[in-house]
Amino acid sequence: LQSNSCCIGPGFAEENREPEEETMIKIAGNSYLVSPSLPDFHSCSPGWSSAFYGAECFDSEVHSYMKNLGKQKSSESQNIDAKKVELEQLLMMETKNYRKTIKFYQKLLQKERRSKGPETKSMLPKLRGQLQEMKSKVQFLELVKKYVMYAEQWGVESCVLPAVIHNGRTDTVDMAPTDESSLLLYYNTEKHQCNNQNGIRVLQAGTPLGLMAYLYSRNAFLDGYVQQFLYTFRYFCTQEEFLQFLLDRISSTLSSASLDPSTSLTKICNRSFYILQAWIEDCYSVDFATNTDLLCTLKEFISSKVAPLNGYSERLLSLLEDASARKSGSAHQCSSLDICEEKGEEDRKTLHSICKKLSEDVSRKACLNFHWKLSKGMGSIAQYQRERLYTASTVLPKPCYNSFTEEFPVSFAKADEAGPYLLIEYSAQQLSCQLTLLQQELFHKCHPVHFLNSRALGVKDKNAAVQKAVSTETVSLKVCNLFLSKCIQDQYLLQLLRNADSISTWVAAEIVTCDTSKLQVSLLSKFLLTAKCCYEQRNFATAMQILAGLENLIVRQLPAWKILPAKVAEIMEELKAVEVFLKSDSLCLMEGERFKTIPTIPSARVLAMHVQQLETGGFTMTNGAHKWTKLRNIAKVVSQVHAFQENPYTYTPDFKLQSYLRQRITRFKDADISALAADNSANFHQIPAEKHSRKIQDTLRRMKATFQ
């Protein structure tokens, strides 16, 4: 149920996975009390919505539904076993009905295409409405399931957190007890006693050890703390330190953990496994894939320490293998590392495609947060997709490129000879759709962590962009490194920004190399209309890249701007207004509910600048505690990367056009625009010969008059 339409709870789309058809959780006797195993839990990653919404991720409707779960009578007490059993049964039943209805809907669609009978046409809208209702109900039950899984599962009270630190230490002899106040600071606090939930305590700051220990607090998952921690912990501890902290807790509690979930040892042990799994699921590509020593340490610990005592080792090893395969063989960043059956994968794809169709009308009618209307001459992008659906290019094998700047097949070498004329032949909609798909390939490889600590990588605003000659291995670290010195940082953001600069340079180069002013006007119009299409379909990355190319100092001085149609020239002001809008607020693209249903690609440089602004100022208080409120805000901003990656664009790829675009971008990526412009007479203001000779005669006449 990968949702592309409205969700019941905020930010729920990343967890819309279907349960298996068979019963997934069978609770008999005390089997629920054992450590979690493969059949019991499919994912521990809270997802981006947890970091973005925090405790607001679960609304009042979820809380009230939870209270009534597992109660046969109003007088009966709540029981977590009964809640889970009843919820799984309801979810399994609703999902089966939803699948059956989808299959029936598909059969009606096929029948309608063949016969086009009036009965079928009248049934389709009604069935579509039923599917929306059923889908919403399944999504809501999935959200409740997520709440049940995280609510009070293996967490401890805040006053027990010092024991979490104590249980992980080997030098426990004569060790003085640790006070919670020395580890964590709260605001709006009252005197807090164990099991007393009166008053609201919000975490304000903490020592690195205290912040890691707070992962074990009872509501750490529900309040969004776990996901926020996974995004930001590199500011105060290295990956090795965090892993060692978890492994120490597992080592000290694994052999002593009992089947009784009320004991602290059992809670600490199982919560450690939960956090470790969530870390692997969400951050494997930025922490483990780039640090072989860290990965080897984890694998060795699982094989030697966990495997002999706990079946959870199989789950962790499977996750690592699956994550490694996805990292090396897939171009898309996946939000979940669940091991899925082939049938389950096909079901999800089917459900996803149906959801896309159901929300097609909503997406087509949706407008941007800022209120600009589509121009009448734009046409329908959906119509372009239908036109391209059965062309020869759709059956061509897709070339595999890691970026825009790789080499291209010899078969497309002739495309370069066509020059900019081929761009004129394609419509703005066609160019925007294919540029969007190219940009999506790059965007789906990035991770929220890539946008952190970008100053240390030399990332600046576009007026002082990263120099292209500098490689990722030789980046100067003269700027203050906000991560710990031994913390390994993935530098994929630099690749993303270099590709953005390459597109901007390509746009400028295509324009200044035009032979005639007429061709320049046509190409300027094409790029302006393409950029407009991009921002209207929420591909702000490509729109801003084209704008940067058009704002090149040499391009702005071209005489072709003076003969550009007024309506087209106005688009330039619209693009500048969009840029101001994007820079105005770090969360401007997350307003409302549209970002959950409409694909979006943000501008990587603008987002990096927003994060840099949040990183300005000290991270620690006078007592040395790290400001968690600051880290939480950073996590909230970068979480939108995963949010946008959930709704991909589904345009039909034109591989021939994509290859042509890649080739042209590669050719001009390091071009000197001033040198290219100097070789083209169309870039200079021309004075007519007659007018020029008349000026000379007038000057000579005035000079002769002065001597008379």
KASUL-V379696 format. One record per residue. SS is DSSP state (helix for helix, strand for strand, loop for the rest). PHI is phi as a letter, one per 40 degrees, with the letter a starting at -180 (NA if undefined). D_CENTER is the distance of its C-alpha to the mean C-alpha in whole Angstrom. Layout:
ss = [SS:SS]
phi = [PHI:PHI]
d_center = [D_CENTER:D_CENTER]
This chain:
ss = [loop:loop:loop:loop:loop:loop:loop:loop:loop:loop:loop:loop:helix:helix:helix:loop:loop:loop:loop:loop:loop:loop:loop:loop:loop:loop:loop:loop:loop:loop:helix:helix:helix:loop:loop:loop:loop:loop:loop:loop:loop:loop:loop:loop:loop:loop:loop:helix:helix:helix:helix:helix:helix:helix:helix:helix:helix:loop:loop:helix:helix:helix:helix:helix:helix:helix:helix:helix:loop:loop:loop:loop:loop:loop:loop:loop:loop:loop:loop:helix:helix:helix:helix:helix:helix:helix:helix:helix:helix:helix:helix:helix:helix:helix:helix:helix:helix:helix:helix:helix:helix:helix:helix:helix:helix:helix:helix:helix:helix:helix:helix:helix:helix:helix:helix:loop:loop:helix:helix:helix:helix:helix:helix:helix:helix:helix:helix:helix:helix:helix:helix:helix:helix:helix:helix:helix:helix:helix:helix:helix:helix:helix:helix:helix:helix:helix:helix:helix:helix:helix:loop:loop:loop:loop:loop:strand:loop:helix:helix:helix:helix:helix:helix:helix:helix:helix:helix:loop:loop:loop:loop:loop:loop:loop:loop:loop:loop:loop:loop:helix:helix:helix:loop:strand:strand:strand:strand:loop:loop:loop:loop:loop:loop:loop:loop:loop:loop:loop:loop:loop:loop:strand:strand:strand:strand:strand:loop:helix:helix:helix:helix:helix:helix:helix:helix:helix:strand:loop:loop:loop:loop:loop:loop:loop:helix:helix:helix:helix:helix:helix:helix:helix:helix:helix:helix:loop:loop:loop:helix:helix:helix:helix:helix:helix:helix:helix:helix:helix:helix:helix:helix:helix:helix:helix:loop:loop:loop:loop:loop:loop:loop:loop:loop:helix:helix:helix:helix:helix:helix:helix:helix:helix:helix:helix:helix:helix:helix:helix:helix:helix:helix:helix:helix:helix:helix:helix:helix:helix:loop:loop:loop:helix:helix:helix:helix:helix:helix:helix:helix:helix:helix:helix:helix:helix:helix:helix:loop:loop:loop:loop:loop:helix:helix:helix:helix:helix:helix:helix:helix:helix:helix:helix:helix:helix:helix:helix:helix:helix:helix:loop:loop:loop:loop:loop:loop:loop:loop:loop:loop:loop:loop:helix:helix:helix:helix:helix:helix:helix:helix:helix:helix:helix:helix:helix:helix:helix:helix:helix:loop:helix:helix:helix:helix:helix:helix:loop:loop:loop:loop:loop:loop:loop:loop:loop:loop:loop:loop:loop:loop:loop:helix:helix:helix:helix:helix:helix:helix:helix:loop:loop:loop:helix:helix:helix:helix:loop:loop:loop:loop:loop:loop:loop:loop:loop:loop:loop:loop:loop:loop:helix:helix:helix:loop:helix:helix:helix:helix:loop:loop:loop:helix:helix:helix:helix:helix:loop:loop:helix:helix:helix:helix:helix:helix:helix:helix:helix:helix:helix:helix:helix:helix:helix:helix:loop:loop:loop:loop:helix:helix:helix:helix:loop:loop:helix:helix:helix:helix:loop:loop:loop:loop:helix:helix:helix:loop:loop:loop:loop:loop:loop:loop:helix:helix:helix:loop:loop:loop:loop:loop:loop:loop:loop:loop:loop:loop:loop:loop:loop:loop:loop:loop:helix:helix:helix:helix:helix:helix:helix:helix:helix:helix:helix:helix:helix:helix:helix:helix:helix:helix:helix:helix:helix:loop:loop:loop:loop:helix:helix:helix:helix:helix:helix:helix:helix:helix:helix:helix:helix:helix:helix:helix:helix:helix:helix:helix:helix:loop:loop:strand:helix:helix:helix:helix:helix:helix:helix:helix:helix:helix:helix:loop:loop:helix:helix:helix:helix:loop:loop:helix:helix:helix:helix:helix:loop:loop:helix:helix:helix:helix:helix:helix:helix:helix:helix:helix:helix:helix:helix:helix:helix:helix:helix:helix:helix:loop:loop:loop:helix:helix:helix:loop:loop:loop:helix:helix:helix:loop:loop:loop:loop:strand:loop:loop:helix:helix:helix:helix:helix:helix:helix:helix:helix:helix:helix:helix:loop:loop:loop:loop:strand:loop:loop:loop:loop:loop:strand:strand:helix:helix:helix:helix:helix:helix:helix:helix:helix:helix:helix:loop:helix:helix:helix:helix:helix:helix:loop:loop:loop:loop:loop:loop:loop:loop:loop:helix:helix:helix:helix:helix:helix:helix:helix:helix:helix:helix:helix:helix:helix:loop:loop:loop:loop:helix:helix:helix:helix:helix:helix:loop:loop:helix:helix:helix:loop:loop:loop:loop:loop:helix:helix:helix:helix:helix:helix:helix:helix:helix:helix:helix:helix:helix:helix:helix:helix:helix:helix:helix:loop]
phi = [NA:c:c:b:b:c:b:c:c:c:f:c:d:c:b:c:b:c:c:c:c:c:c:c:b:b:b:b:g:b:c:c:c:c:c:c:b:d:c:c:b:c:a:b:c:c:g:c:c:c:c:c:c:g:c:c:c:b:c:c:c:c:c:c:c:c:c:c:c:g:b:c:b:c:c:c:c:c:a:c:c:c:c:c:c:c:c:c:c:c:c:c:c:c:c:c:c:c:c:c:c:c:c:c:c:c:c:c:c:c:c:c:c:c:b:f:c:c:c:c:c:c:c:d:c:c:c:c:c:c:c:c:c:c:c:c:c:c:c:c:c:c:c:c:c:c:c:c:c:c:c:f:c:g:c:b:c:d:c:c:d:d:c:c:c:c:c:c:c:c:c:c:c:f:c:c:c:c:c:c:c:c:b:b:b:b:b:f:c:b:c:b:b:d:g:b:b:c:g:b:b:b:c:b:a:a:c:d:c:c:c:c:c:c:c:c:c:d:b:c:c:c:c:g:c:c:c:c:c:c:c:b:c:c:c:b:a:c:c:c:c:c:c:c:c:c:c:c:c:c:c:c:b:c:c:c:c:b:c:c:c:c:c:c:c:c:c:c:c:c:c:c:c:d:c:c:c:c:c:c:c:c:b:d:c:b:b:c:c:c:b:c:c:c:c:c:c:c:c:c:c:c:c:c:b:c:d:c:b:a:c:c:c:c:c:c:c:c:c:c:c:c:c:c:c:c:c:c:b:b:c:b:c:b:c:b:b:c:c:b:c:c:c:c:c:c:c:c:c:c:c:c:c:c:c:c:c:c:c:c:c:c:c:c:c:c:b:c:c:c:c:b:c:c:c:c:c:c:g:c:c:c:c:c:c:c:c:c:c:b:c:c:c:c:c:c:c:c:c:b:b:c:a:c:b:c:c:b:c:c:c:b:c:c:c:c:c:c:g:c:c:c:c:c:c:c:c:c:c:c:c:c:c:c:c:c:c:c:c:c:d:c:c:c:c:c:b:d:c:c:c:c:f:c:c:c:c:g:c:b:c:c:c:b:c:c:c:c:c:c:c:c:c:b:c:c:b:c:c:d:c:c:c:c:d:c:c:c:b:c:b:c:d:c:c:c:c:c:c:c:c:c:c:c:c:c:d:c:c:d:c:c:c:c:c:b:c:c:c:c:c:c:c:d:c:c:c:c:c:c:c:c:d:c:c:c:c:g:c:c:c:c:d:c:c:c:d:c:c:c:c:d:d:c:c:c:c:c:c:c:c:c:b:c:d:c:c:c:c:c:c:d:c:c:c:c:c:c:c:c:c:c:c:c:a:c:b:c:c:b:c:g:b:c:c:c:b:b:d:a:b:c:c:c:c:c:c:c:c:c:c:c:c:c:c:c:g:c:c:b:c:c:c:g:c:c:c:c:c:c:c:c:c:c:c:c:c:c:c:c:c:c:c:c:c:c:b:c:c:b:c:c:c:b:c:c:c:c:c:c:c:d:c:c:c:c:c:b:c:b:c:c:c:c:c:c:c:c:c:b:c:c:c:b:c:c:b:d:c:c:c:c:c:c:c:c:c:c:c:c:c:c:c:c:c:c:c:c]
d_center = [18:15:15:15:17:18:18:20:19:16:12:14:12:10:14:16:18:21:24:27:30:32:32:29:31:35:36:40:42:40:37:35:35:35:32:29:29:27:28:28:24:21:18:18:14:14:11:8:11:14:12:12:15:17:20:20:18:21:23:27:27:26:28:31:30:30:33:35:34:36:39:42:44:43:45:43:41:37:37:33:35:36:33:31:33:34:30:30:32:31:28:29:32:29:27:30:31:28:28:32:31:28:31:34:31:31:35:35:33:35:38:38:37:40:42:41:43:43:43:39:38:39:37:34:33:34:33:29:30:31:28:25:27:27:24:23:26:24:21:23:24:21:20:24:24:20:23:26:24:23:26:28:28:29:29:31:33:32:36:35:33:35:36:33:34:37:36:34:37:40:42:43:47:48:44:44:42:39:39:35:36:36:32:31:31:31:31:33:35:38:40:38:40:38:38:38:35:37:35:31:30:27:26:27:27:28:29:27:29:29:25:25:28:26:23:27:27:28:25:22:20:21:20:17:19:18:14:14:17:15:12:16:19:19:21:24:24:23:22:25:26:24:25:28:28:27:29:32:31:31:34:36:36:35:39:40:38:39:39:39:36:38:38:36:36:35:32:31:31:29:26:26:25:23:21:21:20:17:16:17:14:11:12:15:13:14:17:19:18:19:22:25:27:25:24:28:29:27:28:31:31:30:33:36:35:33:34:38:37:34:33:29:29:29:26:24:26:24:21:21:23:20:17:19:20:16:16:19:19:16:14:10:8:10:9:13:16:18:21:22:25:25:27:24:21:23:24:20:20:23:21:18:20:22:20:19:22:23:21:22:24:22:19:22:24:21:21:19:19:22:25:25:27:26:29:32:32:28:29:27:24:24:28:27:25:28:30:28:28:31:32:33:29:27:30:29:27:24:24:22:21:18:18:20:23:24:28:28:31:34:35:33:35:37:34:34:38:37:35:33:36:33:31:33:34:30:29:27:25:25:24:21:20:20:19:15:15:16:13:11:12:11:8:7:9:7:7:7:10:11:11:14:17:17:21:22:21:23:20:21:21:22:26:26:23:23:26:25:28:27:25:23:25:28:25:28:27:29:27:27:24:22:22:25:27:26:23:21:18:16:17:14:13:17:17:14:16:19:18:18:21:22:22:23:26:26:27:29:31:31:33:35:37:38:42:43:42:41:39:37:37:35:33:32:32:30:27:27:27:24:22:23:22:18:18:19:17:14:13:14:13:16:18:18:19:22:23:24:26:28:28:30:33:35:33:34:38:38:41:39:37:41:41:38:38:37:35:33:33:32:28:28:29:26:24:25:24:21:20:22:20:17:19:20:18:14:13:15:12:12:16:17:16:15:11:12:14:13:11:9:9:9:12:11:15:15:12:13:17:16:15:18:20:19:20:23:26:27:25:28:31:35:35:32:30:26:25:22:22:21:18:17:16:14:12:12:11:8:7:6:3:2:5:5:4:7:9:10:13:17:19:22:22:25:25:28:26:23:26:28:25:24:27:28:25:26:30:29:26:29:31:34:34:37:39:37:39:42:43:42:45:43:41:44:46:49:53:55:58:61:59:59:63:64:62:64:67:67:66:69:71:70:71:74:75:75:77:80]
